[in-house]
Every structure is written in structure tokens, then in C-alpha cells.
């Protein structure tokens, strides 16, 4: 129900809060959205792109126990040091990440490696791009690595079972969240919260994504995302 979701979005935009969302079918058709091309700092949501890039580099090869542990930490508990390790172990990191973006037609993504906390944290994302990414994320991962990669995205820590994952969407949801205080990255600043996911209904697969900016804290952004997804 895209109209119901739009009502929640518009009601959530007050006191400097801005919201974007988009939903795509797996064949690349946009089914609805609002503010879908508005740019947000990505935070940890770009770790999903690092996951795809590393598994593409691995191809039909074997993931070492060390790499497996770093990938698990990067996705399941969103560990920043693990994400920096994955980035550093790509043969051409920036090119690999941009290749993932290009493969699904992400036009709003802007790579930025200036964040001292997590290398891609300041990269810019849009709901439109993230929804397209998650609609097709299974196909982006090589078949030999698909079960492992998708398993990570469906097995987030209990602390990350928030927002989209509390909205009552059916079946297994493959997702990633990103958040941080902005613009200076310090506590007390307005927060950005992003979340994207992939789910299936009646044999149809969808990618959905949300960007929220200007909220006072992380839970407030997650609550907005949960309400929109539940209405949808």
C-alpha cells in the first residue's frame, strides 16, 4: 500500500526531519517512492556493498577462515574495524565498490573514504539506489558464495533487529542498516538512519530502502522506518 506509506512519510517530516523511501521489484521496476533521490550519508549500510565486492572478488574460490570471520563481524554486528579490513583486502577497493554501484545503476552513490571511524561512512547514498541494490543483491553475489553472503544479511545481531525488521514483513528479510550523528559525527548532533532490505511475497521479490535525516537519535529514525514499512 504505497499510498498508506506516503501518508506516514509526510506525517514524519517535521522539525527538520527528511525522509526518503523506494521499493523496487526484482525486475528493476520502481513500484513507489518519496524523496528517493535525496542523498544521505551512508554510514554502515555501505557495508552491504563491501560484502558484494569481496564475494565477487572471491568468485568460485574459498573464503579463508580469517576473511569469513571479518565478513561475519562486518555484517552481523556491523563492526567498523572488520569493514575496514574487508575494504583493505579488495585488490582495487574503490573500483570494486563503484563496480557494484554501476552494476545496478546506482546514480546517487558518491564514494567518500574520509571517515576515520569507518572508511566508507561518509559516502552518499539514496533510497532509490539502495532499493535497486537489495532487489538484485542475490544475483550480484557469485553462486558459490551466495548462501554464505545472503546468510549474513539474514542473521543480524539482536541489537540490529530494528526498524524494517520489526514491521511485520513476511518471510526471510535480508537487510543492512546504517546510522551516525551528523554533520560532525559527534553525539548530540542530528542523526541519519538508513535501512534497506530484500523480501519476497507470493513468489515476487522486492528491494526496499529508507533514508531518514535530522532525527534526534537512532531509535527515532528506526521508528519512522518501521511505521512506513508497516503501512506499506
C-alpha positions, 0 to 999 in steps of 0.5 A, spaced: 500 500 500 504 505 497 499 510 498 498 508 506 506 509 506 506 516 503 501 518 508 506 516 514 512 519 510 509 526 510 506 525 517 514 524 519 517 530 516 517 535 521 522 539 525 527 538 520 526 531 519 527 528 511 525 522 509 526 518 503 523 511 501 523 506 494 521 499 493 523 496 487 521 489 484 526 484 482 525 486 475 528 493 476 521 496 476 520 502 481 513 500 484 513 507 489 517 512 492 518 519 496 524 523 496 528 517 493 533 521 490 535 525 496 542 523 498 544 521 505 550 519 508 551 512 508 554 510 514 554 502 515 549 500 510 555 501 505 557 495 508 552 491 504 556 493 498 563 491 501 560 484 502 558 484 494 565 486 492 569 481 496 564 475 494 565 477 487 572 478 488 572 471 491 568 468 485 568 460 485 574 460 490 574 459 498 573 464 503 579 463 508 577 462 515 580 469 517 576 473 511 569 469 513 570 471 520 571 479 518 565 478 513 561 475 519 563 481 524 562 486 518 555 484 517 552 481 523 554 486 528 556 491 523 563 492 526 567 498 523 574 495 524 572 488 520 569 493 514 575 496 514 579 490 513 574 487 508 575 494 504 583 493 505 583 486 502 579 488 495 585 488 490 582 495 487 577 497 493 574 503 490 573 500 483 570 494 486 565 498 490 563 503 484 563 496 480 557 494 484 554 501 484 554 501 476 552 494 476 545 496 478 545 503 476 546 506 482 546 514 480 546 517 487 552 513 490 558 518 491 564 514 494 567 518 500 573 514 504 574 520 509 571 517 515 576 515 520 571 511 524 569 507 518 572 508 511 566 508 507 561 512 512 561 518 509 559 516 502 552 518 499 547 514 498 539 514 496 533 510 497 532 509 490 539 506 489 539 502 495 532 499 493 535 497 486 541 494 490 537 489 495 532 487 489 538 484 485 543 483 491 542 475 490 544 475 483 550 480 484 553 475 489 557 469 485 553 462 486 558 459 490 558 464 495 551 466 495 548 462 501 554 464 505 553 472 503 545 472 503 546 468 510 549 474 513 544 479 511 539 474 514 542 473 521 543 480 524 545 481 531 539 482 536 541 489 537 540 490 529 533 487 529 530 494 528 526 498 524 524 494 517 525 488 521 520 489 526 514 491 521 511 485 520 514 483 513 513 476 511 518 471 510 526 471 510 528 479 510 535 480 508 537 487 510 543 492 512 542 498 516 546 504 517 546 510 522 551 516 525 550 523 528 551 528 523 554 533 520 560 532 525 559 525 527 559 527 534 553 525 539 548 530 540 548 532 533 542 530 528 542 523 526 541 519 519 538 512 519 538 508 513 535 501 512 534 497 506 532 490 505 530 484 500 523 480 501 519 476 497 511 475 497 507 470 493 513 468 489 515 476 487 521 479 490 522 486 492 528 491 494 526 496 499 530 502 502 529 508 507 533 514 508 531 518 514 535 525 516 535 530 522 532 525 527 534 526 534 537 519 535 537 512 532 531 509 535 527 515 532 529 514 525 528 506 526 521 508 528 519 512 522 522 506 518 518 501 521 511 505 521 512 506 513 514 499 512 508 497 516 503 501 512 506 499 506 
